[in-house]
Amino acid sequence: MTIQEAGKYSADQLSSIYEEGEASTISDWLMENLAGIKKTDRISQHKQLLLPDQLTKLDAHIKRLLTHEPIQYVLNEAWFCGLKFYVDKNVLIPRPETEELVEWIITNCKFPIGELKIMDIGTGSGAISIALKRRLGKSEVWSCDISEAAIEVAQRNADTLGADIRLTQLDFLDPLQWNIFPSFDIIVSNPPYVPEKDKEQMQPNVLQYEPATALFVPDNDPLVFIEPLLILEKPI
């Protein structure tokens, strides 16, 4: 099977559960990862044959994708602020909307960068804190998450992307655990905010695969994470 045939085959398969444009985008991402060739270069190399192990991997990936598993988990990669992050089922997939938050912080930062202390609460893959550290290199960036597995993913990304951030596993909702931290100039977070009652409206690729602890809040306490963040606006 040639690269061109493989791309068409994967797009056709995925069109059974995704709209045509999305199926094509996922297919392009899949082929670039599989063949190691960008879309523009695949046009000139469209007759290149895939190796047997690549074909085996292609079929395995498509099988997973057809269960609605996100392409980011299948390939263990997600792009955020121009950086490639490792992701798996233990962390939320970074969203483009969150990149706007990072850019807003950088644009509106009024502190001397060399004295700036930033805390990222519920860091997950470490996307926010690592992106900030890469852009504000002289700042001191801390990150925390309740999940040990998420902290391991964030540390892996920090090491790979050369970002010296301080990672700590803790329960943000337990104020006693905050005693180990200094005061921060900026506290940033993308906390859970979707009420449990809205689960039925979620897409299967989100509901069935992304960590529920990073998505949902109790129906009777939707601000469970927001209210403590408002309190922490004051120096701690």
GUKE-438284 format. One line per 4 residues: number of its first residue (from 1); their letters; for each residue y, x, z of N, C-alpha, C. Coordinates in steps of 0.2 Angstrom, whole numbers. Each point is the difference from the previous one (the first is absolute). Layout:
NUM) A) Y,X,Z,Y,X,Z,Y,X,Z; ... .
REM end
This chain:
1) MTIQ) -6,4,0,6,-4,0,6,4,0; 5,-1,-4,6,4,-1,5,-3,6; 5,4,1,5,-1,5,4,-7,-2; 1,-1,-7,3,-6,-2,-5,-6,1 .
5) EAGK) -6,1,-1,-5,-6,1,-1,-1,7; 0,5,4,0,-1,8,6,-4,2; 6,2,-2,6,-4,2,0,-7,-2; -2,-2,-6,-1,-7,-2,-5,-3,4 .
9) YSAD) -6,3,1,-6,-3,4,3,-2,7; 3,5,3,2,-1,7,5,-6,0; 5,0,-4,5,-5,0,-3,-7,-2; -5,0,-4,-3,-7,-2,-4,-2,6 .
13) QLSS) -4,4,4,-3,-2,6,4,-2,5; 6,3,1,4,-2,6,4,-6,-2; 1,-2,-6,4,-6,-2,-4,-6,2; -6,0,3,-3,-6,2,2,-2,7 .
17) IYEE) 4,5,3,3,-2,7,7,2,1; 3,3,-5,7,2,0,3,-2,-7; 7,-2,1,4,-1,-6,-1,6,-5; 1,-1,-6,0,5,-5,4,6,1 .
21) GEAS) 6,-1,2,4,6,1,-2,4,6; -2,-3,5,-2,3,6,-7,4,-1; -4,-4,-4,-7,3,-1,1,7,-4; 5,0,-5,2,5,-4,2,6,4 .
25) TISD) 5,-2,5,3,6,4,-6,3,5; -4,-4,2,-5,2,5,-5,5,-5; -1,-2,-6,-5,3,-4,3,7,-2; 7,0,-1,3,7,-1,0,4,6 .
29) WLME) 1,-2,6,0,4,6,-8,3,1; -4,-5,-2,-7,2,1,-2,6,-5; 2,-1,-6,-2,5,-5,4,7,1; 6,-1,2,4,7,2,-4,3,5 .
33) NLAG) -2,-3,5,-4,3,6,-7,3,-2; -3,-4,-5,-7,2,-2,0,6,-5; 5,-1,-5,0,5,-5,5,6,2; 4,-1,4,5,5,2,5,1,-5 .
37) IKKT) 1,-5,-4,5,0,-6,5,-6,0; 6,2,0,6,-6,0,-1,-4,-6; 3,-6,1,-1,-5,-6,3,3,-6; 6,3,0,3,3,-6,-4,5,-4 .
41) DRIS) -4,4,4,-5,5,-3,-6,-3,-2; -2,-6,3,-6,-3,-2,0,-3,-7; 6,-1,-2,1,-3,-7,-2,5,-5; 2,6,1,-2,6,-5,-8,2,1 .
45) QHKQ) -2,-2,6,-7,2,2,-5,-6,0; 2,-5,-3,-4,-6,0,-7,0,-2; -2,5,-4,-7,0,-2,-4,5,4; 3,3,5,-4,4,5,-5,-4,4 .
49) LLLP) -6,3,0,-6,-4,3,0,2,8; -1,-6,3,-1,1,8,-7,3,1; 0,4,5,-6,3,2,-5,-5,4; -6,1,0,-5,-5,4,2,-1,7 .
53) DQLT) 3,5,4,2,-1,7,6,-4,0; 4,0,-5,6,-4,0,-1,-7,-2; -5,-1,-4,-2,-7,-2,-3,-3,6; -4,4,4,-3,-3,6,5,-2,5 .
57) KLDA) 5,4,1,6,-1,5,4,-6,-3; 1,-1,-6,3,-5,-3,-3,-7,2; -6,0,-1,-4,-6,1,0,-2,7; 0,5,5,0,-1,7,7,-3,2 .
61) HIKR) 5,3,-3,7,-2,2,1,-7,-2; -2,-2,-6,1,-6,-3,-4,-6,4; -6,2,2,-3,-4,5,3,-2,6; 3,5,3,4,-1,6,7,-4,-1 .
65) LLTH) 3,2,-6,6,-4,-1,-1,-7,-2; -6,-2,-2,-1,-7,-2,-2,-4,6; 0,3,6,-1,-3,7,7,-1,3; 5,1,-4,7,0,2,3,6,5 .
69) EPIQ) -5,5,0,2,6,4,6,3,-3; 6,2,3,6,3,-3,-2,7,-3; 3,1,-6,-1,6,-4,2,6,5; 5,-1,4,2,6,5,-6,2,4 .
73) YVLN) -4,-5,3,-6,2,4,-6,3,-4; 0,-3,-6,-6,2,-4,1,8,-2; 7,2,-2,1,6,-1,2,5,5; 1,-4,6,3,4,6,7,3,-1 .
77) EAWF) 4,-3,-4,7,3,-1,5,-6,-1; 6,1,2,6,-4,-1,6,4,0; 4,-2,-5,7,4,-1,5,-4,4; 4,4,4,6,-2,4,5,5,0 .
81) CGLK) 6,-2,-3,6,5,0,-2,6,-4; -4,-1,-5,-1,6,-5,-6,4,3; -3,-2,6,-5,4,3,-7,-3,0; -5,4,-2,-7,-3,0,-3,0,7 .
85) FYVD) -1,-6,3,-3,0,7,-8,-2,-1; -4,3,5,-6,-3,1,0,-6,4; -4,-5,-3,0,-6,4,-8,-3,0; -2,-3,5,-6,-3,1,1,-7,4 .
89) KNVL) -6,-3,1,0,-7,3,3,0,7; 2,6,3,2,0,7,8,0,0; 3,0,-6,7,0,0,3,-5,-5; 6,-3,1,3,-4,-5,2,4,-6 .
93) IPRP) -1,-3,-6,3,3,-6,7,0,0; 4,6,-1,7,0,0,3,-4,-6; 5,-4,2,3,-5,-5,6,3,-3; 2,-1,-7,6,2,-2,6,-2,3 .
97) ETEE) 0,-6,3,6,-3,4,1,5,6; -5,3,3,1,4,6,4,7,-2; -1,1,-7,4,6,-2,8,-1,0; 2,-6,0,7,-2,0,2,1,7 .
101) LVEW) -4,-1,5,2,1,7,1,8,1; -5,4,-3,1,7,1,7,2,-3; 1,-2,-6,6,2,-4,7,-3,4; -1,-6,3,6,-2,4,1,4,6 .
105) IITN) -5,2,4,1,5,5,3,6,-2; -2,3,-5,3,7,-2,7,-1,-3; 1,-6,-3,7,-1,-3,5,-1,6; -2,-3,5,4,-2,6,0,4,6 .
109) CKFP) -4,6,-1,-1,4,6,7,3,2; 3,0,6,6,2,2,-1,6,5; -6,2,1,-1,5,5,-1,7,-3; 2,6,4,-1,6,-3,-8,1,-1 .
113) IGEL) -2,2,-6,-7,0,-1,-4,4,4; 3,6,2,-4,5,4,-1,-3,7; 4,-5,3,-1,-3,6,-3,-6,0; -2,-3,-5,-2,-7,-1,-8,-1,2 .
117) KIMD) -1,-5,5,-6,-1,2,-2,-7,-3; -6,-1,-3,-2,-6,-3,-7,-2,3; -1,-7,1,-6,-2,2,-3,-5,-5; -6,0,-2,-3,-5,-5,-5,-3,4 .
121) IGTG) 1,-7,2,-5,-3,4,-5,-4,-5; -7,1,2,-5,-3,-5,0,3,-6; -1,7,0,1,4,-6,-6,-1,-5; -6,-2,1,-5,-1,-5,-1,6,-3 .
125) SGAI) 1,0,-7,-2,6,-4,5,6,1; 6,-2,4,5,5,1,5,0,-6; 0,-5,-4,4,0,-6,8,1,2; 2,-4,4,7,0,2,2,6,3 .
129) SIAL) -3,2,5,2,6,4,-1,7,-4; -5,0,-4,-1,6,-5,5,0,-5; 2,-6,-3,5,0,-5,7,2,3; 1,-2,6,7,1,3,0,8,2 .
133) KRRL) -6,3,2,0,7,2,1,4,-7; -3,-2,-5,1,4,-6,7,-1,-3; 4,-5,2,7,-1,-3,5,3,5; -2,-1,7,4,3,5,-3,5,4 .
137) GKSE) -1,6,-4,-5,5,3,2,3,7; 6,0,2,2,3,6,0,-5,6; -2,-6,-2,0,-5,6,-7,1,3; 0,-3,6,-6,-1,4,-3,-7,0 .
141) VWSC) -6,0,-3,-3,-7,-2,-6,-1,4; -1,-5,4,-5,-2,4,-3,-6,-3; -7,-1,1,-3,-6,-2,-6,-2,5; -1,-7,0,-5,-2,5,-4,-6,-4 .
145) DISE) -6,-1,3,-4,-6,-3,-5,-1,5; -2,-7,1,-5,-1,5,-7,2,-3; -1,1,-6,-6,1,-3,-2,8,-1; -5,2,3,-2,7,0,-1,2,-7 .
149) AAIE) -4,-5,-4,-1,2,-7,6,0,-4; 5,-4,1,6,1,-4,4,6,2; 0,2,6,3,7,2,-4,6,-4; -6,-1,-1,-4,5,-3,2,0,-8 .
153) VAQR) 1,-6,-3,2,0,-7,7,3,0; 5,-2,4,7,2,0,0,8,1; -4,3,4,-1,7,1,-2,3,-6; -5,-3,-3,-3,3,-7,6,0,-5 .
157) NADT) 4,-5,0,5,0,-5,6,5,2; 1,0,6,6,5,2,-2,7,-2; -7,2,1,-2,7,-1,0,1,-8; -2,-5,-4,-1,1,-7,7,0,-3 .
161) LGAD) 5,-4,3,7,0,-3,5,5,3; -3,4,5,5,5,3,5,-3,4; -1,-5,4,5,-4,4,-2,1,8; 4,4,3,-1,1,7,3,-5,4 .
165) IRLT) -5,-5,1,2,-6,5,-4,0,6; 2,-3,5,-3,-1,6,-4,-7,1; -6,0,0,-4,-6,0,-3,-1,7; 0,-6,2,-3,-2,6,-3,-7,0 .
169) QLDF) -6,-1,3,-3,-6,0,2,-4,7; 3,-6,-1,1,-3,6,1,-8,-2; 0,-4,5,2,-7,0,7,-1,0; 4,-1,-5,7,-1,0,2,-6,5 .
173) LDPL) -4,-5,1,1,-6,4,0,2,7; -3,5,2,0,2,7,6,5,2; 5,-2,3,6,4,1,-1,6,4; -5,0,4,-2,6,5,-2,6,-5 .
177) QWNI) -2,-1,-6,-2,5,-4,6,4,-3; 5,-3,0,6,3,-3,3,5,4; -2,1,6,3,5,5,-1,7,-3; -5,1,-5,-1,7,-2,5,2,-6 .
181) FPSF) 4,-5,-2,5,2,-5,7,1,2; 4,4,-4,7,1,1,4,-6,-3; 6,0,0,4,-5,-3,1,1,-7; 0,-5,-4,0,1,-8,7,-3,-2 .
185) DIIV) 2,3,-6,6,-2,-3,-2,-6,-5; -6,1,-3,-2,-6,-5,-7,-2,2; -1,-6,1,-7,-3,1,-1,-4,-6; -5,1,-4,-2,-4,-6,-7,-3,1 .
189) SNPP) -1,-5,-3,-7,-3,0,-1,-5,-5; -6,-1,-3,-2,-6,-4,-6,-3,4; 2,-4,5,-5,-3,4,-4,-6,-3; -5,-2,3,-3,-6,-2,5,-6,1 .
193) YVPE) 0,-5,-4,4,-6,0,-3,-6,-3; -6,0,-3,-2,-6,-3,-4,-4,5; 2,-6,1,-3,-5,5,-8,-1,-2; -4,-1,5,-7,-1,-2,-1,-6,-4 .
197) KDKE) 4,-5,1,-1,-6,-4,1,1,-7; 3,5,-2,2,1,-7,-6,4,-4; -5,2,3,-6,3,-3,-2,-3,-6; -1,-6,0,-2,-4,-6,4,1,-6 .
201) QMQP) 6,2,1,5,1,-6,-1,7,-3; -3,5,4,0,7,-2,-5,1,-6; 1,5,-4,-4,2,-6,-6,3,3; -6,-1,-3,-6,3,3,0,7,0 .
205) NVLQ) 3,4,-5,0,7,1,4,2,6; 4,-4,3,4,2,6,-4,-2,6; -2,-7,0,-3,-3,6,-7,3,1; -4,2,-5,-7,2,1,0,8,1 .
209) YEPA) 5,3,-1,-1,8,0,5,3,4; 7,-2,1,4,4,4,0,-2,7; 1,5,5,-1,-1,7,4,-6,3; -3,-5,3,3,-6,3,5,2,5 .
213) TALF) -1,5,4,4,2,5,7,3,-3; 0,2,-6,6,2,-3,4,-6,-3; -3,-6,-1,3,-5,-3,2,-6,4; -4,-2,4,0,-7,4,3,1,7 .
217) VPDN) 4,-6,2,2,-1,6,-2,-7,3; -1,-1,6,-2,-7,3,5,-5,-3; -2,-6,-1,4,-6,-2,5,-1,6; -2,0,6,4,-2,6,4,6,2 .
221) DPLV) 0,6,-3,4,6,2,2,4,-7; 3,-3,-5,1,4,-6,5,6,1; 4,0,5,4,6,1,-2,5,5; -7,0,1,-3,4,5,2,8,-1 .
225) FIEP) 1,2,-6,2,7,-2,7,0,-1; 3,-5,-2,8,1,-2,4,0,7; -2,-4,5,4,0,6,0,7,3; -5,3,1,0,7,3,4,5,-4 .
229) LLIL) 0,-1,-7,4,5,-4,8,-1,1; 2,-7,2,7,-1,1,2,3,7; -5,0,4,2,3,7,1,7,-1; -4,3,-4,0,8,-1,6,2,-4 .
233) EKPI) 4,-5,-2,7,2,-3,4,5,5; -1,-2,6,3,4,5,-4,7,2; 4,5,2,-4,6,1,-5,-1,5; -6,4,-1,-6,-1,5,0,6,4 .
REM end
